[in-house]
Amino acid sequence: MNSYDDYLTFALGKGRLSNKTMELFEKIGISCEEMKDPSSRKLIFTSEDTKTRFFLSKGPDVPTYVEYGAADIGVVGRDTILEENRNVYEILDLGFGKCRMCVCGPESASEKLLHHERIRVASKYPVIAKEYFNNKKNQTVDIIKLNGSVELGPIVGLADVIVDIVETGSTLRENGLTVLEEICPLSARMIVNPVSMQLKGDRIRELVIKLKELL
């Protein structure tokens, strides 16, 4: 599937993100009936009316598909864009999926953050964690990558703090943890392949203008 044809190809993160994106797109006249069939086993959905193509993938893969031109445009959370660090243009904040990337831990860990002690940090986002501690705080840390419930890290003594996404903070509170520092705000973003931006720039800009008016 080469995206340098007359279709505009979108890679969307599966789940809530893709549903919200398609709701937005419908409001500006881009819909894809094939995607509404919950029993469909198809991987690529095409809308001939609007010359658009869509496929769903795991969030972390979206920037990869966009960087390599398998998709012209991707919609994914900013956390994924920062963590994957791919060669893509971030062109629009879609405004949904709002949350924050934070350093969290027990109240007692705030001293260690203050005094730049060498600490252990558990996270699903080692790239973001490393960038924050090494470059923003100039603090030496040992980063431990976890894939599951990172809140467990400080509770079982694996780590001093965690770097994770915080929406409401209720999971933290239930586990005796709190937000100690905020790294950055997050939300769903639209990213574009640099070559697509040149070859299909007019269509992409038109899409962005319509979305901006809507947002």
VEXKOLTI-495199 format. One line per 4 residues: number of its first residue (from 1); their letters; for each residue x, y, z of N, C-alpha, C, CB. Coordinates in Angstrom, 3 decimals, always signed. Glycine has a CB too. Layout:
<pts>
NUM> A> X,Y,Z,X,Y,Z,X,Y,Z,X,Y,Z  ...
</pts>
This chain:
<pts>
1> MNSY> +0.852,-1.188,+0.000,+0.000,+0.000,+0.000,+0.887,+1.236,+0.000,-0.964,+0.007,+1.228  +0.984,+1.895,-1.120,+1.762,+3.123,-1.179,+0.813,+4.297,-1.048,+2.584,+3.213,-2.496  +1.124,+5.182,-0.111,+0.160,+6.245,+0.117,+0.319,+7.393,-0.878,+0.296,+6.765,+1.527  +1.325,+7.316,-1.770,+1.462,+8.395,-2.736,+0.617,+8.119,-3.975,+2.932,+8.583,-3.124
5> DDYL> -0.694,+8.056,-3.764,-1.635,+7.893,-4.855,-2.732,+8.912,-4.607,-2.201,+6.416,-4.947  -3.925,+8.703,-5.188,-4.928,+9.758,-5.010,-5.761,+9.590,-3.740,-5.844,+9.792,-6.206  -5.377,+8.665,-2.890,-6.062,+8.520,-1.601,-5.285,+9.248,-0.511,-6.234,+7.026,-1.234  -6.013,+9.700,+0.484,-5.389,+10.202,+1.700,-5.527,+9.081,+2.715,-6.053,+11.560,+2.210
9> TFAL> -4.404,+8.581,+3.223,-4.444,+7.413,+4.112,-4.181,+7.814,+5.556,-3.419,+6.363,+3.666  -5.065,+7.343,+6.437,-4.990,+7.672,+7.864,-4.690,+6.431,+8.698,-6.302,+8.316,+8.335  -3.758,+6.558,+9.634,-3.537,+5.505,+10.634,-4.088,+6.033,+11.959,-1.993,+5.114,+10.755  -5.008,+5.280,+12.555,-5.629,+5.731,+13.800,-5.337,+4.750,+14.923,-7.148,+5.899,+13.621
13> GKGR> -5.078,+5.289,+16.108,-4.898,+4.435,+17.283,-6.216,+3.761,+17.617,-4.378,+5.252,+18.497  -6.178,+2.461,+17.843,-7.408,+1.689,+18.107,-8.157,+2.183,+19.339,-7.071,+0.215,+18.282  -9.468,+1.957,+19.337,-10.263,+2.207,+20.541,-10.902,+3.577,+20.578,-9.413,+2.039,+21.748  -10.908,+4.148,+21.792,-11.592,+5.413,+22.038,-11.093,+6.512,+21.098,-11.400,+5.841,+23.492
17> LSNK> -9.788,+6.488,+20.843,-9.160,+7.508,+20.006,-9.729,+7.498,+18.583,-7.645,+7.294,+19.965  -9.805,+6.306,+17.999,-10.301,+6.226,+16.619,-11.791,+6.577,+16.551,-10.064,+4.813,+16.044  -12.555,+6.189,+17.570,-13.992,+6.517,+17.584,-14.204,+8.028,+17.632,-14.691,+5.848,+18.789  -13.458,+8.684,+18.517,-13.580,+10.148,+18.646,-13.131,+10.845,+17.362,-12.742,+10.661,+19.847
21> TMEL> -12.067,+10.312,+16.745,-11.544,+10.909,+15.510,-12.581,+10.826,+14.399,-10.240,+10.208,+15.073  -13.202,+9.640,+14.261,-14.196,+9.463,+13.196,-15.433,+10.332,+13.436,-14.607,+7.987,+13.094  -15.776,+10.548,+14.703,-16.900,+11.460,+15.025,-16.579,+12.874,+14.524,-17.180,+11.481,+16.575  -15.338,+13.293,+14.767,-14.890,+14.619,+14.303,-14.921,+14.696,+12.782,-13.462,+14.925,+14.818
25> FEKI> -14.355,+13.666,+12.135,-14.263,+13.646,+10.679,-15.648,+13.681,+10.020,-13.498,+12.406,+10.223  -16.608,+12.987,+10.645,-17.961,+12.973,+10.067,-18.532,+14.380,+10.003,-18.896,+12.061,+10.888  -18.192,+15.188,+11.011,-18.720,+16.557,+11.064,-18.152,+17.427,+9.951,-18.412,+17.189,+12.416  -17.005,+17.026,+9.379,-16.449,+17.816,+8.263,-16.612,+17.059,+6.931,-14.940,+18.138,+8.520
29> GISC> -17.492,+16.068,+6.946,-17.849,+15.401,+5.689,-16.978,+14.225,+5.277,-17.821,+16.381,+4.615  -16.151,+13.730,+6.204,-15.358,+12.535,+5.890,-15.900,+11.375,+6.714,-13.828,+12.765,+6.181  -16.565,+10.451,+6.040,-17.059,+9.296,+6.799,-16.644,+8.014,+6.089,-18.611,+9.354,+6.966  -16.708,+6.923,+6.819,-16.345,+5.641,+6.231,-17.298,+4.581,+6.779,-14.850,+5.276,+6.536
33> EEMK> -18.299,+4.247,+5.981,-19.354,+3.326,+6.424,-18.787,+1.959,+6.824,-20.397,+3.149,+5.315  -17.766,+1.505,+6.092,-17.175,+0.188,+6.363,-16.710,+0.051,+7.811,-16.000,-0.061,+5.424  -16.252,+1.180,+8.376,-15.686,+1.130,+9.723,-16.751,+0.934,+10.793,-14.912,+2.396,+10.005  -18.015,+1.169,+10.422,-19.081,+1.113,+11.424,-19.591,-0.302,+11.669,-20.230,+1.993,+10.997
37> DPSS> -19.116,-1.239,+10.864,-19.555,-2.629,+11.023,-18.683,-3.319,+12.073,-19.489,-3.393,+9.663  -19.245,-3.554,+13.291,-18.436,-4.124,+14.370,-17.973,-5.558,+14.101,-19.217,-4.091,+15.650  -18.637,-6.239,+13.166,-18.266,-7.633,+12.903,-17.193,-7.750,+11.806,-19.509,-8.435,+12.500  -16.843,-6.607,+11.204,-15.885,-6.650,+10.091,-14.495,-7.074,+10.562,-15.806,-5.283,+9.407
41> RKLI> -13.866,-7.949,+9.746,-12.497,-8.386,+10.058,-11.490,-7.656,+9.163,-12.359,-9.925,+9.880  -11.973,-6.677,+8.420,-11.093,-5.969,+7.497,-10.038,-5.177,+8.249,-11.899,-5.041,+6.595  -8.909,-4.987,+7.609,-7.822,-4.218,+8.219,-7.739,-2.804,+7.639,-6.488,-4.941,+8.020  -8.165,-2.672,+6.379,-8.127,-1.356,+5.730,-9.526,-1.010,+5.237,-7.102,-1.336,+4.549
45> FTSE> -9.960,+0.194,+5.578,-11.306,+0.646,+5.210,-11.177,+1.796,+4.227,-12.129,+1.080,+6.468  -11.953,+1.717,+3.143,-11.835,+2.720,+2.093,-13.145,+3.453,+1.881,-11.383,+2.077,+0.794  -13.051,+4.744,+1.673,-14.226,+5.528,+1.298,-13.956,+6.124,-0.075,-14.543,+6.650,+2.360  -14.651,+5.588,-1.070,-14.419,+6.048,-2.451,-14.913,+7.481,-2.646,-15.121,+5.111,-3.455
49> DTKT> -15.996,+7.854,-1.949,-16.567,+9.209,-2.108,-15.538,+10.283,-1.800,-17.791,+9.391,-1.196  -14.827,+10.078,-0.715,-13.887,+11.128,-0.276,-12.435,+10.776,-0.595,-14.032,+11.369,+1.226  -12.235,+9.656,-1.277,-10.884,+9.191,-1.612,-9.998,+9.144,-0.356,-10.247,+10.114,-2.684  -10.525,+8.500,+0.665,-9.768,+8.347,+1.906,-9.689,+6.874,+2.278,-10.413,+9.164,+3.053
53> RFFL> -8.628,+6.541,+3.005,-8.426,+5.170,+3.475,-8.061,+5.247,+4.950,-7.309,+4.422,+2.644  -8.532,+4.265,+5.697,-8.242,+4.245,+7.133,-7.768,+2.876,+7.551,-9.475,+4.647,+7.946  -6.802,+2.841,+8.467,-6.539,+1.570,+9.138,-6.242,+1.838,+10.605,-5.358,+0.812,+8.466  -6.576,+0.843,+11.431,-6.414,+0.965,+12.873,-5.176,+0.201,+13.293,-7.662,+0.447,+13.624
57> SKGP> -4.439,+0.761,+14.236,-3.266,+0.035,+14.727,-3.081,+0.347,+16.203,-1.987,+0.410,+13.916  -2.167,-0.353,+16.829,-1.832,-0.035,+18.216,-1.195,+1.353,+18.231,-0.868,-1.117,+18.844  -1.534,+2.129,+19.250,-1.041,+3.505,+19.347,+0.436,+3.699,+19.025,-1.292,+4.004,+20.705  +1.326,+2.939,+19.689,+2.762,+3.152,+19.467,+3.217,+2.911,+18.031,+3.541,+2.261,+20.376
61> DVPT> +2.417,+2.197,+17.241,+2.806,+1.936,+15.841,+2.406,+3.066,+14.894,+2.178,+0.636,+15.362  +1.471,+3.915,+15.331,+0.963,+4.962,+14.435,+2.082,+5.879,+13.913,-0.093,+5.800,+15.161  +2.963,+6.421,+14.794,+4.029,+7.275,+14.268,+4.969,+6.551,+13.307,+4.828,+7.842,+15.407  +5.133,+5.241,+13.496,+5.994,+4.453,+12.606,+5.375,+4.378,+11.209,+6.215,+3.024,+13.176
65> YVEY> +4.077,+4.072,+11.141,+3.386,+4.022,+9.843,+3.476,+5.371,+9.132,+1.903,+3.618,+10.030  +3.356,+6.448,+9.901,+3.392,+7.787,+9.299,+4.807,+8.148,+8.852,+2.870,+8.840,+10.296  +5.801,+7.858,+9.682,+7.181,+8.190,+9.302,+7.580,+7.509,+7.990,+8.154,+7.779,+10.420  +7.187,+6.244,+7.842,+7.603,+5.483,+6.646,+6.659,+5.654,+5.459,+7.705,+4.012,+6.986
69> GAAD> +5.647,+6.511,+5.609,+4.779,+6.813,+4.475,+3.707,+5.778,+4.182,+5.601,+6.984,+3.278  +3.534,+4.792,+5.065,+2.440,+3.831,+4.877,+1.106,+4.532,+5.148,+2.614,+2.589,+5.818  +1.169,+5.606,+5.939,+0.005,+6.470,+6.147,+0.469,+7.905,+5.943,-0.630,+6.268,+7.582  -0.426,+8.728,+5.375,-0.102,+10.148,+5.210,-0.264,+10.882,+6.538,-0.999,+10.794,+4.126
73> IGVV> -1.330,+10.486,+7.243,-1.730,+11.192,+8.462,-1.976,+10.171,+9.573,-3.006,+12.063,+8.215  -1.627,+10.540,+10.786,-1.910,+9.674,+11.924,-2.600,+10.476,+13.011,-0.619,+9.028,+12.464  -3.416,+9.792,+13.816,-3.991,+10.434,+15.003,-3.629,+9.576,+16.198,-5.555,+10.613,+14.879  -2.954,+10.206,+17.172,-2.441,+9.442,+18.307,-2.205,+10.392,+19.477,-1.128,+8.689,+17.930
77> GRDT> -2.087,+9.850,+20.671,-1.836,+10.674,+21.854,-0.444,+11.279,+21.816,-2.010,+9.849,+23.127  -0.307,+12.473,+22.413,+0.995,+13.153,+22.400,+2.051,+12.341,+23.157,+0.871,+14.561,+23.017  +1.624,+11.577,+24.152,+2.567,+10.726,+24.895,+3.281,+9.767,+23.943,+1.830,+9.928,+26.005  +2.517,+9.198,+22.996,+3.085,+8.253,+22.030,+4.050,+8.965,+21.080,+1.963,+7.560,+21.229
81> ILEE> +3.690,+10.181,+20.664,+4.552,+10.944,+19.755,+5.899,+11.217,+20.432,+3.867,+12.282,+19.334  +5.835,+11.645,+21.701,+7.071,+11.958,+22.438,+7.906,+10.706,+22.691,+6.738,+12.637,+23.775  +7.229,+9.610,+23.027,+7.946,+8.375,+23.362,+8.579,+7.741,+22.127,+6.999,+7.377,+24.031  +7.858,+7.764,+21.010,+8.354,+7.113,+19.785,+9.376,+7.975,+19.041,+7.186,+6.792,+18.855
85> NRNV> +9.235,+9.301,+19.191,+10.223,+10.239,+18.650,+10.549,+9.984,+17.171,+11.496,+10.162,+19.467  +9.513,+9.913,+16.349,+9.679,+9.634,+14.916,+9.773,+10.918,+14.104,+8.518,+8.781,+14.402  +10.238,+10.790,+12.864,+10.350,+11.944,+11.984,+8.993,+12.242,+11.337,+11.430,+11.701,+10.902  +8.149,+12.945,+12.079,+6.809,+13.316,+11.593,+6.543,+14.769,+11.992,+5.694,+12.354,+12.178
89> YEIL> +5.586,+15.392,+11.307,+5.167,+16.749,+11.694,+3.928,+16.618,+12.580,+4.869,+17.655,+10.422  +3.952,+17.289,+13.724,+2.734,+17.356,+14.551,+2.016,+18.630,+14.138,+3.059,+17.343,+16.120  +0.801,+18.503,+13.579,+0.200,+19.700,+12.982,-1.069,+20.202,+13.671,-0.111,+19.427,+11.561  -1.681,+19.381,+14.525,-2.933,+19.839,+15.119,-3.226,+19.132,+16.437,-4.083,+19.621,+14.150
93> DLGF> -3.649,+19.930,+17.416,-4.119,+19.388,+18.695,-5.624,+19.202,+18.555,-3.756,+20.340,+19.921  -6.082,+17.961,+18.622,-7.511,+17.687,+18.424,-8.329,+17.930,+19.695,-7.705,+16.247,+17.958  -7.638,+18.150,+20.798,-8.333,+18.619,+21.996,-9.053,+17.578,+22.839,-9.296,+19.609,+21.603  -9.111,+16.324,+22.374,-9.733,+15.316,+23.239,-8.667,+14.387,+23.810,-10.795,+14.500,+22.458
97> GKCR> -9.069,+13.532,+24.751,-8.094,+12.659,+25.405,-7.127,+13.447,+26.268,-7.322,+11.858,+24.369  -7.631,+14.537,+26.855,-6.751,+15.398,+27.666,-6.320,+14.725,+28.963,-7.453,+16.712,+27.987  -5.037,+14.787,+29.237,-4.499,+14.290,+30.499,-3.109,+14.891,+30.672,-4.453,+12.715,+30.531  -2.351,+14.421,+31.671,-1.022,+15.001,+31.932,-0.007,+13.884,+32.122,-1.050,+15.927,+33.185
101> MCVC> +1.223,+14.154,+31.708,+2.315,+13.233,+32.024,+2.957,+13.786,+33.286,+3.368,+13.096,+30.824  +3.062,+12.939,+34.317,+3.526,+13.431,+35.618,+4.539,+12.496,+36.267,+2.346,+13.622,+36.550  +5.290,+13.081,+37.183,+6.118,+12.283,+38.093,+5.257,+12.079,+39.335,+7.524,+12.994,+38.436  +5.052,+10.828,+39.709,+4.190,+10.530,+40.853,+4.921,+9.620,+41.834,+2.869,+9.872,+40.387
105> GPES> +4.473,+9.649,+43.064,+5.072,+8.792,+44.066,+4.487,+9.100,+45.424,+6.586,+8.953,+44.085  +5.012,+8.485,+46.473,+4.561,+8.834,+47.809,+5.057,+10.249,+48.142,+5.071,+7.793,+48.863  +4.331,+10.936,+49.006,+4.697,+12.297,+49.418,+6.176,+12.385,+49.842,+3.790,+12.757,+50.576  +6.644,+11.322,+50.485,+8.027,+11.294,+51.015,+9.090,+11.392,+49.917,+8.250,+10.013,+51.813
109> ASEK> +8.718,+11.079,+48.685,+9.707,+11.096,+47.589,+9.987,+12.505,+47.082,+9.224,+10.230,+46.432  +9.164,+13.486,+47.483,+9.353,+14.842,+46.956,+10.706,+15.420,+47.381,+8.216,+15.763,+47.433  +11.195,+15.025,+48.567,+12.517,+15.465,+49.038,+13.612,+15.031,+48.066,+12.806,+14.900,+50.447  +13.508,+13.765,+47.618,+14.531,+13.214,+46.713,+14.547,+13.950,+45.378,+14.285,+11.715,+46.477
113> LLHH> +13.380,+14.425,+44.961,+13.301,+15.175,+43.706,+13.925,+16.549,+43.885,+11.835,+15.307,+43.232  +13.753,+17.092,+45.074,+14.257,+18.423,+45.393,+15.779,+18.454,+45.425,+13.701,+18.889,+46.728  +16.346,+17.418,+46.031,+17.796,+17.426,+46.259,+18.590,+16.697,+45.176,+18.098,+16.804,+47.595  +17.920,+16.434,+44.047,+18.608,+15.804,+42.913,+19.352,+14.525,+43.289,+19.581,+16.781,+42.305
117> ERIR> +18.769,+13.767,+44.204,+19.392,+12.487,+44.566,+19.269,+11.521,+43.394,+18.735,+11.884,+45.847  +20.128,+10.531,+43.371,+20.003,+9.493,+42.343,+18.837,+8.593,+42.748,+21.348,+8.662,+42.180  +17.841,+8.520,+41.921,+16.651,+7.742,+42.280,+16.299,+6.762,+41.163,+15.453,+8.678,+42.567  +15.404,+5.846,+41.520,+14.913,+4.891,+40.517,+13.514,+5.304,+40.073,+14.903,+3.435,+41.083
121> VASK> +13.343,+5.319,+38.763,+12.086,+5.771,+38.174,+11.491,+4.639,+37.340,+12.303,+7.046,+37.303  +10.267,+4.233,+37.653,+9.597,+3.194,+36.861,+8.620,+3.860,+35.894,+8.851,+2.170,+37.786  +8.585,+3.377,+34.658,+7.684,+3.998,+33.684,+7.454,+3.114,+32.467,+8.238,+5.337,+33.241  +6.275,+3.305,+31.855,+6.002,+2.709,+30.538,+6.628,+3.598,+29.462,+4.453,+2.542,+30.294
125> YPVI> +7.083,+4.775,+29.892,+7.593,+5.781,+28.950,+9.044,+6.138,+29.278,+6.709,+7.054,+28.983  +9.979,+5.209,+29.063,+11.371,+5.463,+29.430,+12.001,+6.643,+28.693,+12.181,+4.238,+29.173  +11.611,+6.872,+27.446,+12.194,+7.976,+26.665,+11.782,+9.317,+27.266,+11.751,+7.895,+25.176  +10.483,+9.448,+27.570,+9.974,+10.697,+28.162,+10.603,+10.916,+29.545,+8.414,+10.660,+28.273
129> AKEY> +10.676,+9.843,+30.334,+11.238,+9.934,+31.686,+12.698,+10.377,+31.636,+11.119,+8.580,+32.415  +13.461,+9.759,+30.739,+14.894,+10.060,+30.620,+15.102,+11.512,+30.174,+15.573,+9.087,+29.617  +14.351,+11.902,+29.158,+14.445,+13.271,+28.627,+14.152,+14.284,+29.748,+13.449,+13.472,+27.430  +13.127,+14.013,+30.547,+12.729,+14.956,+31.604,+13.795,+15.060,+32.694,+11.392,+14.527,+32.225
133> FNNK> +14.221,+13.911,+33.205,+15.173,+13.945,+34.318,+16.574,+14.378,+33.882,+15.246,+12.580,+34.973  +17.023,+13.873,+32.748,+18.394,+14.186,+32.304,+18.523,+15.601,+31.749,+18.838,+13.189,+31.246  +17.544,+15.999,+30.914,+17.700,+17.280,+30.215,+17.006,+18.457,+30.893,+17.179,+17.151,+28.827  +15.848,+18.206,+31.519,+15.137,+19.324,+32.146,+15.598,+19.530,+33.584,+13.622,+19.085,+32.110
137> KNQT> +15.820,+18.423,+34.302,+16.149,+18.544,+35.724,+17.628,+18.310,+36.031,+15.319,+17.572,+36.516  +18.360,+17.845,+35.029,+19.782,+17.490,+35.246,+19.959,+16.586,+36.462,+20.630,+18.763,+35.425  +19.076,+15.602,+36.540,+19.136,+14.669,+37.671,+19.445,+13.275,+37.138,+17.795,+14.669,+38.484  +20.418,+12.602,+37.765,+20.779,+11.256,+37.332,+19.774,+10.265,+37.920,+22.239,+10.897,+37.764
141> VDII> +19.193,+9.465,+37.054,+18.192,+8.489,+37.522,+18.430,+7.140,+36.854,+16.748,+8.989,+37.228  +17.971,+6.098,+37.518,+17.937,+4.768,+36.903,+16.503,+4.543,+36.458,+18.429,+3.629,+37.900  +16.339,+4.286,+35.164,+14.979,+4.118,+34.650,+14.669,+2.639,+34.457,+14.799,+4.883,+33.321  +13.534,+2.247,+35.006,+13.100,+0.850,+34.915,+11.829,+0.815,+34.070,+12.854,+0.221,+36.346
145> KLNG> +11.891,+0.109,+32.951,+10.705,+0.033,+32.084,+9.742,-1.021,+32.586,+11.106,-0.274,+30.633  +8.497,-0.603,+32.782,+7.426,-1.534,+33.147,+6.349,-1.448,+32.075,+6.837,-1.212,+34.572  +5.616,-2.539,+31.911,+4.540,-2.529,+30.915,+3.156,-2.521,+31.539,+4.667,-3.723,+30.009  +3.079,-2.963,+32.780,+1.775,-3.053,+33.445,+1.511,-1.892,+34.374,+1.677,-4.333,+34.216
149> SVEL> +0.890,-2.180,+35.519,+0.526,-1.132,+36.484,+1.777,-0.548,+37.134,-0.425,-1.693,+37.569  +2.211,+0.596,+36.647,+3.444,+1.189,+37.171,+3.288,+1.658,+38.614,+3.873,+2.357,+36.297  +2.040,+1.880,+39.043,+1.809,+2.320,+40.433,+2.413,+1.342,+41.436,+0.302,+2.475,+40.704  +2.535,+0.096,+41.017,+3.118,-0.921,+41.899,+4.573,-0.624,+42.247,+3.020,-2.290,+41.249
153> GPIV> +5.274,+0.045,+41.324,+6.712,+0.307,+41.492,+7.103,+0.812,+42.874,+7.156,+1.302,+40.477  +6.564,+1.985,+43.278,+6.926,+2.527,+44.597,+6.353,+1.698,+45.750,+6.441,+3.966,+44.717  +5.204,+1.078,+45.524,+4.542,+0.331,+46.607,+5.366,-0.889,+47.024,+3.131,-0.114,+46.168  +5.950,-1.572,+46.030,+6.724,-2.790,+46.360,+8.226,-2.500,+46.501,+6.506,-3.862,+45.274
157> GLAD> +8.591,-1.206,+46.417,+9.994,-0.840,+46.626,+10.887,-1.004,+45.409,+10.548,-1.647,+47.728  +10.293,-1.169,+44.244,+11.083,-1.297,+43.017,+11.643,+0.064,+42.593,+10.226,-1.900,+41.882  +10.830,+1.112,+42.799,+11.229,+2.453,+42.358,+10.842,+3.484,+43.406,+10.580,+2.802,+40.998  +11.508,+4.646,+43.338,+11.159,+5.756,+44.233,+9.927,+6.494,+43.715,+12.347,+6.734,+44.374
161> VIVD> +9.927,+6.712,+42.395,+8.805,+7.422,+41.765,+8.462,+6.746,+40.437,+9.150,+8.933,+41.542  +7.342,+7.181,+39.854,+6.953,+6.692,+38.525,+6.724,+7.897,+37.609,+5.663,+5.792,+38.604  +6.837,+7.671,+36.322,+6.419,+8.665,+35.335,+5.268,+8.027,+34.578,+7.610,+9.097,+34.362  +4.107,+8.672,+34.652,+2.925,+8.047,+34.051,+1.889,+9.104,+33.672,+2.305,+7.020,+35.021
165> IVET> +0.884,+8.648,+32.914,-0.221,+9.514,+32.522,-1.201,+9.620,+33.687,-0.931,+8.975,+31.245  -1.634,+10.847,+33.958,-2.624,+11.062,+35.016,-3.853,+11.713,+34.405,-2.043,+11.944,+36.170  -5.009,+11.073,+34.579,-6.264,+11.679,+34.119,-6.967,+12.321,+35.306,-7.187,+10.621,+33.438  -7.488,+11.485,+36.213,-8.196,+12.031,+37.378,-7.359,+11.934,+38.645,-9.519,+11.302,+37.581
169> GSTL> -6.399,+11.016,+38.657,-5.561,+10.841,+39.840,-6.152,+9.905,+40.877,-5.305,+12.162,+40.469  -7.324,+9.319,+40.563,-7.983,+8.454,+41.552,-7.194,+7.169,+41.826,-9.388,+8.098,+41.075  -6.586,+6.598,+40.780,-5.780,+5.376,+40.982,-4.593,+5.671,+41.887,-5.285,+4.808,+39.625  -4.001,+6.838,+41.696,-2.866,+7.239,+42.542,-3.306,+7.328,+43.993,-2.279,+8.594,+42.076
173> RENG> -4.392,+8.068,+44.221,-4.872,+8.277,+45.595,-5.191,+6.964,+46.286,-6.108,+9.167,+45.596  -5.840,+6.076,+45.542,-6.207,+4.768,+46.118,-4.979,+3.988,+46.560,-7.004,+3.940,+45.103  -3.833,+4.286,+45.958,-2.610,+3.550,+46.272,-1.597,+4.369,+47.073,-1.970,+3.074,+45.000  -2.087,+5.452,+47.669,-1.227,+6.261,+48.537,-0.160,+7.054,+47.808,-0.570,+5.387,+49.529
177> LTVL> -0.394,+7.325,+46.516,+0.568,+8.088,+45.713,-0.045,+9.432,+45.328,+0.990,+7.292,+44.439  +0.818,+10.358,+44.916,+0.321,+11.672,+44.524,+1.165,+12.225,+43.375,+0.334,+12.645,+45.729  +0.653,+13.242,+42.694,+1.431,+13.900,+41.646,+2.478,+14.787,+42.318,+0.507,+14.738,+40.687  +3.742,+14.568,+41.985,+4.828,+15.348,+42.580,+5.305,+16.459,+41.638,+6.001,+14.428,+42.941
181> EEIC> +5.335,+16.161,+40.346,+5.742,+17.154,+39.345,+4.996,+16.881,+38.050,+7.285,+17.123,+39.110  +4.650,+17.950,+37.344,+3.988,+17.769,+36.049,+5.010,+17.941,+34.937,+2.811,+18.774,+35.873  +5.043,+16.980,+34.013,+6.011,+17.047,+32.906,+5.423,+17.824,+31.737,+6.423,+15.626,+32.449  +4.234,+17.426,+31.273,+3.605,+18.148,+30.162,+2.144,+17.744,+30.007,+4.365,+17.888,+28.853
185> PLSA> +1.341,+18.646,+29.404,-0.048,+18.281,+29.104,-0.094,+17.369,+27.866,-0.915,+19.561,+28.875  -1.090,+16.508,+27.820,-1.243,+15.570,+26.703,-2.653,+15.653,+26.130,-0.935,+14.125,+27.156  -2.769,+15.292,+24.862,-4.081,+15.148,+24.223,-3.848,+14.466,+22.874,-4.811,+16.554,+24.047  -4.926,+14.217,+22.155,-4.801,+13.579,+20.842,-4.270,+14.587,+19.828,-6.165,+13.004,+20.374
189> RMIV> -3.298,+14.167,+19.040,-2.683,+15.061,+18.043,-2.744,+14.431,+16.655,-1.211,+15.377,+18.421  -2.719,+15.300,+15.653,-2.648,+14.825,+14.276,-1.212,+14.991,+13.790,-3.653,+15.597,+13.353  -0.658,+13.918,+13.231,+0.709,+13.969,+12.704,+0.699,+13.654,+11.209,+1.631,+12.973,+13.463  +1.703,+14.182,+10.500,+1.747,+14.034,+9.039,+3.135,+13.605,+8.588,+1.347,+15.353,+8.345
193> NPVS> +3.162,+12.776,+7.563,+4.411,+12.375,+6.935,+4.987,+13.579,+6.168,+4.190,+11.147,+5.982  +6.285,+13.893,+6.346,+6.868,+15.077,+5.700,+6.742,+15.080,+4.170,+8.323,+15.181,+6.072  +6.877,+13.908,+3.540,+6.773,+13.859,+2.065,+5.316,+14.070,+1.636,+7.307,+12.492,+1.514  +4.383,+13.483,+2.386,+2.957,+13.689,+2.088,+2.601,+15.166,+2.177,+2.072,+12.872,+3.055
197> MQLK> +3.240,+15.852,+3.133,+2.964,+17.275,+3.322,+3.325,+18.056,+2.065,+3.740,+17.824,+4.534  +4.353,+17.570,+1.337,+4.730,+18.239,+0.084,+3.820,+17.804,-1.064,+6.200,+17.937,-0.265  +3.612,+16.486,-1.172,+2.876,+15.963,-2.325,+1.361,+16.148,-2.226,+3.183,+14.506,-2.492  +0.854,+16.131,-1.010,-0.602,+16.237,-0.828,-0.950,+17.415,+0.074,-1.171,+14.932,-0.233
201> GDRI> -0.070,+18.398,+0.060,-0.200,+19.536,+0.971,-1.539,+20.240,+0.918,+0.858,+20.516,+0.683  -2.058,+20.443,-0.287,-3.322,+21.177,-0.424,-4.461,+20.459,+0.288,-3.671,+21.369,-1.902  -4.541,+19.158,+0.061,-5.628,+18.383,+0.693,-5.476,+18.358,+2.215,-5.649,+16.937,+0.145  -4.225,+18.208,+2.647,-3.981,+18.140,+4.093,-4.301,+19.483,+4.746,-2.512,+17.739,+4.382
205> RELV> -3.878,+20.573,+4.111,-4.150,+21.911,+4.676,-5.658,+22.183,+4.728,-3.440,+23.012,+3.835  -6.357,+21.762,+3.680,-7.813,+21.948,+3.620,-8.483,+21.195,+4.781,-8.378,+21.454,+2.247  -8.008,+19.990,+5.028,-8.528,+19.168,+6.126,-8.287,+19.859,+7.475,-7.867,+17.765,+6.114  -7.071,+20.367,+7.648,-6.708,+21.029,+8.908,-7.549,+22.286,+9.128,-5.208,+21.389,+8.913
209> IKLK> -7.762,+23.063,+8.066,-8.579,+24.283,+8.178,-9.993,+23.926,+8.639,-8.629,+25.043,+6.816  -10.563,+22.894,+8.021,-11.927,+22.480,+8.402,-11.989,+22.018,+9.852,-12.420,+21.356,+7.482  -10.976,+21.266,+10.266,-10.947,+20.768,+11.650,-10.777,+21.929,+12.631,-9.801,+19.738,+11.836  -9.926,+22.890,+12.284,-9.706,+24.052,+13.172,-10.993,+24.838,+13.343,-8.594,+24.975,+12.611
213> ELL> -11.733,+25.002,+12.248,-13.015,+25.739,+12.334,-13.976,+25.020,+13.263,-13.658,+25.898,+10.930  -13.951,+23.687,+13.177,-14.849,+22.866,+13.989,-14.449,+22.921,+15.464,-14.844,+21.409,+13.489  -13.135,+22.877,+15.716,-12.641,+22.851,+17.093,-12.726,+24.237,+17.727,-11.194,+22.337,+17.134
</pts>
